[in-house]
Amino acid sequence: MSDNDPKALRQRTRTDYPFFLSYRTRWIDNDQYSHINNSVYYHLFDSVVNAYLIQHAHLVPSHSPSIGLVVSSFCHFFSPLSFPAVLDLGLRVTKLGTSSATYEVAVFEDGSTNPSAVGGYTHVFVDRESRKSTPITPATKDGLAKLLRPTSRL
């Protein structure tokens, strides 16, 4: 089973995610089909990851010597969401390396046990100036380690 197996992701529950951020949908989030546009989900992923990095992993985007650049991303959609709704964004880290971190984000409608979508991305941390790969700082790595929930392989 791969890390992005839709069957496994669909079965995730809130207990699989140690950090949550609430998001109140906006009218502009809907597309012409009256559901949240696919591109909005990537904004949600970016918001929960960066909120955690800033609040709990000592990252200051405008000043930190290293920054995370997205090198890959994915999203699986299970049920549509639409304005007006309050969403809970669950976050976990599935892989934590020397210079990279892979995040998984589940999007739950308020009160729902199962996610409407699960996706995520991989950050490679680079030097702010040179853009060359650099080890994750100890403070950031310690913060990310609190979210580490590796996916199992069968």
Backbone as a printed PyTorch tensor [residue, N CA C, xyz], in Angstrom:
tensor([[[  0.8460,  -1.1740,   0.0000],
         [  0.0000,   0.0000,   0.0000],
         [  0.8910,   1.2360,   0.0000]],

        [[  0.6060,   2.1690,  -0.8920],
         [  1.4150,   3.3810,  -0.9580],
         [  0.9640,   4.3790,   0.0920]],

        [[  1.7930,   5.3890,   0.3110],
         [  1.4690,   6.4350,   1.2790],
         [  0.2190,   7.2070,   0.8910]],

        [[ -0.1050,   7.2530,  -0.4090],
         [ -1.2460,   8.0220,  -0.9010],
         [ -2.4120,   7.1280,  -1.3010]],

        [[ -2.5120,   5.9340,  -0.7630],
         [ -3.5670,   5.0100,  -1.1400],
         [ -4.9300,   5.5970,  -0.7720]],

        [[ -5.7940,   5.8570,  -1.7700],
         [ -7.0850,   6.4890,  -1.4760],
         [ -7.9490,   5.7100,  -0.4900]],

        [[ -7.9290,   4.3910,  -0.5420],
         [ -8.7510,   3.6030,   0.3920],
         [ -8.3150,   3.8470,   1.8330]],

        [[ -7.0090,   3.8500,   2.0640],
         [ -6.4950,   4.0890,   3.4180],
         [ -6.7780,   5.5280,   3.8500]],

        [[ -6.5970,   6.4780,   2.9510],
         [ -6.8200,   7.8880,   3.2890],
         [ -8.2880,   8.1560,   3.6110]],

        [[ -9.1810,   7.5270,   2.8960],
         [-10.6190,   7.7020,   3.1200],
         [-11.0220,   7.2410,   4.5260]],

        [[-10.2800,   6.2800,   5.0800],
         [-10.6110,   5.7260,   6.3900],
         [ -9.9830,   6.4890,   7.5530]],

        [[ -9.2320,   7.5330,   7.2600],
         [ -8.6470,   8.3320,   8.3280],
         [ -9.7680,   8.9440,   9.1730]],

        [[ -9.4500,   9.1800,  10.4450],
         [-10.3770,   9.8650,  11.3440],
         [ -9.6190,  11.0000,  12.0290]],

        [[-10.3270,  11.7870,  12.7810],
         [ -9.7150,  12.9170,  13.4780],
         [ -8.5740,  12.4870,  14.4080]],

        [[ -8.6740,  11.2940,  14.9710],
         [ -7.6460,  10.8380,  15.9090],
         [ -6.3010,  10.5920,  15.2290]],

        [[ -6.2790,  10.5450,  13.9030],
         [ -5.0260,  10.3550,  13.1660],
         [ -4.2130,  11.6440,  13.0550]],

        [[ -4.7840,  12.7640,  13.4860],
         [ -4.1440,  14.0670,  13.2910],
         [ -3.9800,  14.7900,  14.6210]],

        [[ -2.7420,  15.1220,  14.9740],
         [ -2.5040,  15.7610,  16.2790],
         [ -2.7110,  17.2800,  16.3150]],

        [[ -2.8350,  17.9350,  15.1630],
         [ -2.9900,  19.3920,  15.1420],
         [ -4.1550,  19.7470,  14.2260]],

        [[ -4.9640,  20.7200,  14.6700],
         [ -6.1110,  21.1740,  13.8760],
         [ -6.1520,  22.6850,  13.7710]],

        [[ -6.6360,  23.1450,  12.6330],
         [ -6.8830,  24.5600,  12.3790],
         [ -8.2810,  24.6650,  11.7580]],

        [[ -9.1100,  25.5590,  12.2780],
         [-10.4510,  25.7560,  11.7240],
         [-10.4020,  26.7560,  10.5750]],

        [[-11.2980,  26.5480,   9.6190],
         [-11.3970,  27.4450,   8.4680],
         [-12.8740,  27.6350,   8.1440]],

        [[-13.2990,  28.8760,   8.0960],
         [-14.6700,  29.1950,   7.7030],
         [-14.6530,  29.4780,   6.2080]],

        [[-15.4060,  28.6790,   5.4500],
         [-15.4090,  28.8650,   4.0020],
         [-16.0000,  30.2220,   3.6390]],

        [[-15.6410,  30.6630,   2.4500],
         [-16.1090,  31.9470,   1.9260],
         [-16.8980,  31.6900,   0.6420]],

        [[-17.7560,  32.5930,   0.2960],
         [-18.5280,  32.4790,  -0.9430],
         [-17.5900,  32.2860,  -2.1350]],

        [[-16.4900,  33.0040,  -2.1480],
         [-15.5470,  32.9470,  -3.2670],
         [-14.8450,  31.5800,  -3.3850]],

        [[-14.8930,  30.7580,  -2.3390],
         [-14.2870,  29.4250,  -2.3980],
         [-15.0530,  28.4820,  -3.3250]],

        [[-16.3540,  28.7470,  -3.5320],
         [-17.1780,  27.9020,  -4.4010],
         [-16.8550,  28.1740,  -5.8640]],

        [[-17.0200,  27.1370,  -6.6710],
         [-16.8810,  27.3160,  -8.1100],
         [-18.2670,  27.2790,  -8.7630]],

        [[-18.3130,  27.2390, -10.0680],
         [-19.6000,  27.2790, -10.7800],
         [-20.4660,  26.0580, -10.5150]],

        [[-19.8840,  24.9970,  -9.9400],
         [-20.6410,  23.7860,  -9.6360],
         [-21.1370,  23.7710,  -8.1890]],

        [[-20.9720,  24.9010,  -7.4970],
         [-21.4360,  25.0950,  -6.1200],
         [-20.7260,  24.2250,  -5.1010]],

        [[-19.4830,  23.8870,  -5.3820],
         [-18.6630,  23.2380,  -4.3590],
         [-17.3140,  23.9250,  -4.3110]],

        [[-16.5750,  23.6700,  -3.2510],
         [-15.2760,  24.3170,  -3.0930],
         [-14.3670,  23.8970,  -4.2400]],

        [[-13.8080,  24.8790,  -4.8990],
         [-12.9270,  24.6240,  -6.0360],
         [-11.6980,  23.8450,  -5.6030]],

        [[-11.2400,  22.9460,  -6.4580],
         [-10.0850,  22.1030,  -6.1410],
         [ -8.8610,  22.9060,  -5.7190]],

        [[ -8.6270,  24.0380,  -6.3570],
         [ -7.4310,  24.8200,  -6.0310],
         [ -7.4560,  25.3550,  -4.6060]],

        [[ -8.6420,  25.5530,  -4.0450],
         [ -8.7640,  26.0810,  -2.6860],
         [ -8.1680,  25.0990,  -1.6730]],

        [[ -8.2700,  23.8090,  -1.9600],
         [ -7.7290,  22.8220,  -1.0290],
         [ -6.2320,  23.0160,  -0.8170]],

        [[ -5.5100,  23.4000,  -1.8600],
         [ -4.0740,  23.6320,  -1.7100],
         [ -3.7980,  24.8770,  -0.8670]],

        [[ -4.6690,  25.8520,  -0.9190],
         [ -4.5590,  27.0090,  -0.0180],
         [ -4.7600,  26.5560,   1.4280]],

        [[ -5.7260,  25.6660,   1.6390],
         [ -5.9830,  25.1570,   2.9860],
         [ -4.7610,  24.3990,   3.5090]],

        [[ -4.1720,  23.5550,   2.6670],
         [ -2.9910,  22.7890,   3.0820],
         [ -1.8680,  23.7400,   3.4830]],

        [[ -1.6340,  24.7340,   2.6390],
         [ -0.5760,  25.7010,   2.9060],
         [ -0.8390,  26.4590,   4.2090]],

        [[ -2.0940,  26.7990,   4.4600],
         [ -2.4450,  27.5470,   5.6690],
         [ -2.1890,  26.7470,   6.9330]],

        [[ -2.6310,  25.4940,   6.9780],
         [ -2.4500,  24.7110,   8.1990],
         [ -0.9810,  24.3760,   8.4250]],

        [[ -0.2450,  24.0390,   7.3740],
         [  1.1860,  23.7220,   7.5270],
         [  1.9390,  24.9430,   8.0350]],

        [[  1.7250,  26.0850,   7.3960],
         [  2.4840,  27.2680,   7.7960],
         [  2.0510,  27.8220,   9.1420]],

        [[  0.7790,  27.7020,   9.4800],
         [  0.3480,  28.1020,  10.8270],
         [  1.0880,  27.2630,  11.8690]],

        [[  1.1850,  25.9650,  11.6340],
         [  1.8950,  25.1090,  12.5840],
         [  3.3790,  25.4690,  12.6430]],

        [[  4.0120,  25.6380,  11.4860],
         [  5.4470,  25.9640,  11.4670],
         [  5.7260,  27.2660,  12.2230]],

        [[  4.8700,  28.2460,  12.0640],
         [  5.0630,  29.5400,  12.7280],
         [  4.7760,  29.4300,  14.2270]],

        [[  3.6700,  28.7830,  14.5820],
         [  3.2370,  28.7470,  15.9790],
         [  3.9920,  27.7230,  16.8380]],

        [[  4.4500,  26.6250,  16.2220],
         [  4.9880,  25.5220,  17.0260],
         [  6.3650,  25.0170,  16.6050]],

        [[  6.8980,  25.5290,  15.5010],
         [  8.1770,  25.0090,  15.0110],
         [  9.2010,  26.1180,  14.7580]],

        [[  8.9450,  27.2860,  15.3300],
         [  9.9160,  28.3880,  15.3410],
         [ 10.3440,  28.8700,  13.9630]],

        [[  9.4610,  28.7580,  12.9860],
         [  9.7750,  29.2650,  11.6580],
         [  9.2070,  30.6700,  11.5310]],

        [[ 10.0360,  31.5980,  11.0900],
         [  9.6020,  32.9730,  10.8340],
         [  9.8170,  33.2050,   9.3410]],

        [[  8.7490,  33.0620,   8.5390],
         [  8.9190,  33.0770,   7.0840],
         [  9.7140,  34.2580,   6.5330]],

        [[  9.5610,  35.4220,   7.1200],
         [ 10.2580,  36.5910,   6.5820],
         [ 11.7060,  36.7170,   7.0490]],

        [[ 12.1210,  35.9080,   8.0580],
         [ 13.4650,  36.0820,   8.6040],
         [ 14.2690,  34.7990,   8.8000]],

        [[ 13.6240,  33.6510,   8.8090],
         [ 14.3540,  32.4040,   9.0800],
         [ 15.4270,  32.1730,   8.0200]],

        [[ 16.5960,  31.6460,   8.4240],
         [ 17.6660,  31.4100,   7.4590],
         [ 17.3340,  30.3150,   6.4510]],

        [[ 16.4070,  29.4260,   6.8070],
         [ 15.9770,  28.4040,   5.8540],
         [ 14.4650,  28.4860,   5.6740]],

        [[ 14.0140,  28.0820,   4.4970],
         [ 12.5880,  28.0930,   4.1650],
         [ 12.2450,  26.7700,   3.5060]],

        [[ 10.9680,  26.4090,   3.5520],
         [ 10.5210,  25.1770,   2.9130],
         [  9.9280,  25.4630,   1.5500]],

        [[ 10.3930,  24.7210,   0.5450],
         [  9.8350,  24.8240,  -0.8060],
         [  9.0910,  23.5370,  -1.1210]],

        [[  7.9070,  23.6560,  -1.6920],
         [  7.1120,  22.4810,  -2.0450],
         [  7.7000,  21.8340,  -3.2930]],

        [[  7.9730,  20.5150,  -3.1990],
         [  8.5330,  19.7890,  -4.3420],
         [  7.5710,  18.7560,  -4.9040]],

        [[  6.5340,  18.3920,  -4.1410],
         [  5.4950,  17.5030,  -4.6560],
         [  4.2430,  17.6900,  -3.8210]],

        [[  3.0880,  17.3770,  -4.4310],
         [  1.8240,  17.5270,  -3.7100],
         [  0.8070,  16.5310,  -4.2580]],

        [[ -0.2570,  16.3150,  -3.4720],
         [ -1.3290,  15.4230,  -3.9040],
         [ -2.6070,  15.7850,  -3.1700]],

        [[ -3.7380,  15.3370,  -3.7080],
         [ -5.0170,  15.4750,  -3.0180],
         [ -5.9860,  14.4360,  -3.5610]],

        [[ -6.6890,  13.7710,  -2.6390],
         [ -7.7670,  12.8480,  -2.9830],
         [ -9.0560,  13.4180,  -2.4100]],

        [[-10.0900,  13.4990,  -3.2510],
         [-11.3730,  14.0750,  -2.8750],
         [-12.3810,  12.9540,  -2.6580]],

        [[-13.0850,  12.9820,  -1.5190],
         [-14.0350,  11.9250,  -1.1890],
         [-15.4850,  12.3970,  -1.1570]],

        [[-15.7090,  13.6270,  -0.7540],
         [-17.0690,  14.1660,  -0.7540],
         [-16.9900,  15.6800,  -0.9030]],

        [[-17.9520,  16.2680,  -1.6190],
         [-17.8870,  17.7080,  -1.8670],
         [-18.2040,  18.5270,  -0.6220]],

        [[-17.6150,  19.6910,  -0.5700],
         [-17.8890,  20.6820,   0.4700],
         [-18.3210,  21.9560,  -0.2240]],

        [[-19.0670,  22.7800,   0.4920],
         [-19.5970,  23.9860,  -0.1190],
         [-19.7880,  25.0730,   0.9280]],

        [[-19.7280,  26.3230,   0.4760],
         [-20.0520,  27.4670,   1.3240],
         [-21.5410,  27.4300,   1.6220]],

        [[-21.9880,  27.7360,   2.8290],
         [-21.1940,  28.0780,   4.0040],
         [-20.8860,  26.8180,   4.8170]],

        [[-19.6650,  26.6690,   5.2310],
         [-19.2740,  25.5280,   6.0660],
         [-18.0760,  25.9430,   6.9080]],

        [[-17.9430,  25.2880,   8.0370],
         [-16.7350,  25.4270,   8.8490],
         [-15.9790,  24.1230,   8.6970]],

        [[-14.7130,  24.2310,   8.3550],
         [-13.8680,  23.0650,   8.1300],
         [-12.8230,  22.9510,   9.2240]],

        [[-12.4620,  21.7320,   9.5440],
         [-11.3600,  21.4590,  10.4600],
         [-10.2600,  20.8040,   9.6480]],

        [[ -9.0830,  21.4220,   9.6680],
         [ -7.9370,  20.9330,   8.9050],
         [ -7.0090,  20.1840,   9.8480]],

        [[ -6.9170,  18.8710,   9.6760],
         [ -6.0420,  18.0510,  10.5090],
         [ -4.6880,  17.9060,   9.8560]],

        [[ -3.6340,  17.9970,  10.6630],
         [ -2.2730,  17.9530,  10.1420],
         [ -1.4520,  16.8970,  10.8560]],

        [[ -0.6630,  16.1720,  10.0660],
         [  0.3400,  15.2700,  10.6140],
         [  1.5320,  15.2480,   9.6680]],

        [[  2.6720,  14.8060,  10.1820],
         [  3.8780,  14.6240,   9.3830],
         [  4.0340,  13.1300,   9.1800]],

        [[  4.2100,  12.7110,   7.9250],
         [  4.3500,  11.2810,   7.6500],
         [  5.7990,  10.8620,   7.4350]],

        [[  6.6470,  11.8210,   7.0630],
         [  8.0790,  11.5470,   6.8990],
         [  8.8500,  12.7850,   7.3350]],

        [[  9.9190,  12.5510,   8.0670],
         [ 10.7640,  13.6580,   8.5270],
         [ 12.2070,  13.2660,   8.2870]],

        [[ 12.8270,  13.9330,   7.3360],
         [ 14.2070,  13.6240,   6.9780],
         [ 15.1600,  14.6960,   7.4620]],

        [[ 16.3620,  14.6570,   6.9490],
         [ 17.3830,  15.6370,   7.3150],
         [ 17.0280,  17.0290,   6.8100]],

        [[ 16.5470,  17.0880,   5.5620],
         [ 16.2290,  18.3960,   4.9770],
         [ 14.8240,  18.4550,   4.3820]],

        [[ 13.9910,  17.4650,   4.6650],
         [ 12.6410,  17.4810,   4.0950],
         [ 11.6180,  16.9620,   5.0950]],

        [[ 10.3830,  17.3760,   4.8620],
         [  9.2510,  16.9150,   5.6660],
         [  8.0740,  16.6980,   4.7320]],

        [[  7.3450,  15.6020,   4.9660],
         [  6.1410,  15.3180,   4.1960],
         [  4.9460,  15.4360,   5.1300]],

        [[  3.9810,  16.2510,   4.7080],
         [  2.7960,  16.5480,   5.5020],
         [  1.5830,  15.8600,   4.8920]],

        [[  0.6500,  15.4940,   5.7570],
         [ -0.6460,  15.0090,   5.3110],
         [ -1.6990,  15.8630,   5.9970]],

        [[ -2.6640,  16.3300,   5.2100],
         [ -3.7250,  17.1850,   5.7180],
         [ -5.0690,  16.5440,   5.3890]],

        [[ -5.9180,  16.4340,   6.3890],
         [ -7.2770,  15.9530,   6.1800],
         [ -8.2320,  17.1230,   6.3660]],

        [[ -9.1950,  17.2220,   5.4730],
         [-10.1970,  18.2850,   5.5250],
         [-11.5150,  17.6620,   5.9820]],

        [[-11.9350,  18.0460,   7.1940],
         [-13.1730,  17.5390,   7.7810],
         [-14.2010,  18.6550,   7.8220]],

        [[-15.4340,  18.3500,   7.4490],
         [-16.4980,  19.3100,   7.7060],
         [-16.7550,  19.2870,   9.2050]],

        [[-17.0430,  20.4380,   9.7880],
         [-17.2730,  20.5420,  11.2230],
         [-18.2720,  19.4800,  11.6680]],

        [[-17.8720,  18.6650,  12.6460],
         [-18.7380,  17.6270,  13.1790],
         [-18.6130,  16.2790,  12.4930]],

        [[-17.9370,  16.2250,  11.3610],
         [-17.8000,  14.9680,  10.6190],
         [-16.6120,  14.1560,  11.1250]],

        [[-16.7880,  12.8430,  11.1740],
         [-15.7230,  11.9470,  11.6190],
         [-14.7520,  11.6240,  10.4990]],

        [[-15.2600,  11.5290,   9.2680],
         [-14.4280,  11.1430,   8.1330],
         [-14.0950,  12.3390,   7.2610]],

        [[-12.9170,  12.3230,   6.6480],
         [-12.5000,  13.4790,   5.8470],
         [-13.2220,  13.5590,   4.5050]],

        [[-13.4190,  14.7720,   4.0530],
         [-13.9570,  15.0120,   2.7130],
         [-12.8430,  15.0020,   1.6830]],

        [[-11.6270,  15.2800,   2.1230],
         [-10.4520,  15.2430,   1.2520],
         [ -9.2210,  15.0030,   2.1320]],

        [[ -8.2380,  14.3400,   1.5500],
         [ -6.9400,  14.1760,   2.2100],
         [ -5.8700,  14.4380,   1.1620]],

        [[ -4.9130,  15.2600,   1.5260],
         [ -3.8250,  15.5840,   0.6110],
         [ -2.6080,  15.9910,   1.4040]],

        [[ -1.6900,  16.6110,   0.7140],
         [ -0.4970,  17.0790,   1.4000],
         [  0.6080,  17.4000,   0.4260]],

        [[  1.7620,  17.6310,   0.9960],
         [  2.9200,  17.9280,   0.1660],
         [  4.2080,  17.7020,   0.9200]],

        [[  5.3020,  17.7670,   0.1700],
         [  6.6420,  17.6280,   0.7380],
         [  7.3660,  18.9570,   0.6140]],

        [[  7.9130,  19.3980,   1.7330],
         [  8.7810,  20.5740,   1.7800],
         [ 10.2290,  20.0970,   1.7640]],

        [[ 11.0480,  20.6910,   0.9460],
         [ 12.4920,  20.5670,   1.0780],
         [ 12.9590,  21.9050,   1.6250]],

        [[ 13.6980,  21.8520,   2.7270],
         [ 14.1820,  23.0820,   3.3380],
         [ 15.4710,  23.5010,   2.6500]],

        [[ 15.5210,  24.7850,   2.3110],
         [ 16.6570,  25.3430,   1.5840],
         [ 17.1240,  26.6230,   2.2730]],

        [[ 18.3550,  26.9650,   2.0110],
         [ 18.8940,  28.2420,   2.4730],
         [ 18.1220,  29.3600,   1.7760]],

        [[ 17.6960,  30.3340,   2.5470],
         [ 16.8930,  31.4370,   2.0160],
         [ 17.5650,  32.1380,   0.8370]],

        [[ 18.8700,  32.3430,   0.9060],
         [ 19.5800,  33.0960,  -0.1330],
         [ 20.0040,  32.2230,  -1.3120]],

        [[ 20.7000,  31.1220,  -1.0290],
         [ 21.2710,  30.3070,  -2.1070],
         [ 20.2600,  29.3440,  -2.7280]],

        [[ 19.1950,  29.0390,  -1.9920],
         [ 18.1760,  28.0620,  -2.4000],
         [ 18.7400,  26.6460,  -2.5200]],

        [[ 19.8510,  26.3990,  -1.8430],
         [ 20.4260,  25.0520,  -1.7980],
         [ 19.8760,  24.3320,  -0.5770]],

        [[ 19.6630,  23.0360,  -0.7290],
         [ 19.1380,  22.2190,   0.3550],
         [ 19.9890,  22.3740,   1.6080]],

        [[ 19.3030,  22.4410,   2.7540],
         [ 19.9880,  22.6070,   4.0280],
         [ 19.2520,  21.7800,   5.0820]],

        [[ 19.9490,  21.3100,   6.0930],
         [ 19.2500,  20.5480,   7.1450],
         [ 18.1830,  21.4000,   7.8390]],

        [[ 17.1090,  20.7440,   8.2330],
         [ 16.0620,  21.4120,   9.0040],
         [ 16.6770,  21.8370,  10.3380]],

        [[ 16.4070,  23.0510,  10.7740],
         [ 16.9800,  23.5180,  12.0400],
         [ 16.4630,  22.6400,  13.1830]],

        [[ 17.2600,  22.4890,  14.2450],
         [ 16.8220,  21.6530,  15.3740],
         [ 15.4730,  22.0780,  15.9580]],

        [[ 15.2300,  23.3840,  16.0960],
         [ 13.9650,  23.8510,  16.6700],
         [ 12.7900,  23.4870,  15.7700]],

        [[ 12.9540,  23.6540,  14.4790],
         [ 11.8890,  23.2970,  13.5420],
         [ 11.6880,  21.7930,  13.5160]],

        [[ 12.7630,  21.0430,  13.5120],
         [ 12.6530,  19.5850,  13.4910],
         [ 11.9710,  19.0620,  14.7560]],

        [[ 12.3000,  19.6430,  15.8930],
         [ 11.6410,  19.2360,  17.1460],
         [ 10.1410,  19.4990,  17.0750]],

        [[  9.7540,  20.6430,  16.5340],
         [  8.3360,  20.9570,  16.3950],
         [  7.6320,  19.9960,  15.4530]],

        [[  8.2680,  19.6900,  14.3330],
         [  7.6690,  18.7740,  13.3620],
         [  7.6020,  17.3440,  13.8970]],

        [[  8.5790,  16.9650,  14.6980],
         [  8.6010,  15.5980,  15.2490],
         [  7.3630,  15.3310,  16.1090]],

        [[  6.7850,  16.3680,  16.6930],
         [  5.5770,  16.1920,  17.5130],
         [  4.3700,  15.7650,  16.6820]],

        [[  4.4410,  15.9810,  15.3750],
         [  3.3530,  15.6120,  14.4760],
         [  3.6190,  14.3010,  13.7310]],

        [[  4.7720,  13.7100,  13.9580],
         [  5.1870,  12.5460,  13.1650],
         [  4.3000,  11.3440,  13.4430]],

        [[  3.6360,  10.8920,  12.3950],
         [  2.7930,   9.6960,  12.4160],
         [  3.0820,   8.9540,  11.1240]],

        [[  4.1680,   8.1800,  11.0900],
         [  4.5320,   7.5180,   9.8130],
         [  3.4030,   6.6190,   9.3140]],

        [[  3.2760,   6.5750,   8.0000],
         [  2.3010,   5.6610,   7.4150],
         [  2.9120,   4.2750,   7.3910]],

        [[  2.0860,   3.2720,   7.6080],
         [  2.6010,   1.9020,   7.6050],
         [  2.5490,   1.3390,   6.2040]],

        [[  3.4710,   0.4640,   5.9210],
         [  3.4990,  -0.2190,   4.6320],
         [  3.1910,  -1.6780,   4.8540]],

        [[  2.3150,  -2.2170,   4.0320],
         [  1.9550,  -3.6250,   4.1500],
         [  2.6820,  -4.4420,   3.1290]]])
